[in-house]
Amino acid sequence: MKILIIGFSLRPSCDKIPVISTLDKEDVYDVIFVCLRYTQLPSIIEILKNNRSKNIIFIGNNMNAEGLAKALPEKNVMFGFASSAGHREMDRVVSIDLKKITIGDIKNRAFNEKFIMDIFSGMKYKIAYEPNMGDYLISHAAFVIPAAFACYYTDGNLKKIKNDQAFIYKIINANTECYEAVEALGHELLPKGEEEYHTQKYRKMCYQFYKLMCATSLGKLCASDHAMNAVDEMNALAEELEEMIHSSGIEAKNFFEMKQYMEKYL
């Protein structure tokens, strides 16, 4: 299978991996993975539209899966989110990779589960097929953006709030407000279990997660590295969440208070 990955910046020493600098109209791949920031995606649409390859998989944060699919009407468009994080340095990438990816289709569109499994066949990677990736990615943004706000509040050092119970619950409250807005607008909360966000069980689980994240290096790898280096992307996601909150009529006091922490980085 001939695969192209758009978005990886490789050093010249990486000569074991074929690298191209342009995607020409006549280049044909079985599948193209697009691994760009959400704010960078508009720059690649016309190139993908003009290329002969049919199967396109966008990997990463995304609040507009439906819109991207409509922008590429002749393509078989899929979406995914990898369970990995980290940051890029001059000569290396420092990262954590759980070797798991959630990947699939937009609701009520093509059913590509077998095709996706064939792509990853033989790889030591756990594949979770999701037939409603549009709502999955919206739900993910609703969970991660309050954590990004916390990164800006602490200037990228989440250990500053590891013992601040009130602030950690403020993050959870902002997440809950986002979930309320997403649900009110008719989106499904994913993955399964997130729809229980109003329960004490969910809040206690989130508290333990954030407590661990803030107290260890996981916070840097899983949250602050990306938040501090991709402010434009986090802001774009936050702006779209804000629109959803306004459209839903949900009062989101915690979300809007925390969103102000981002302003000094814009």
Disulfide bonds with the S-S distance in Angstrom:
none
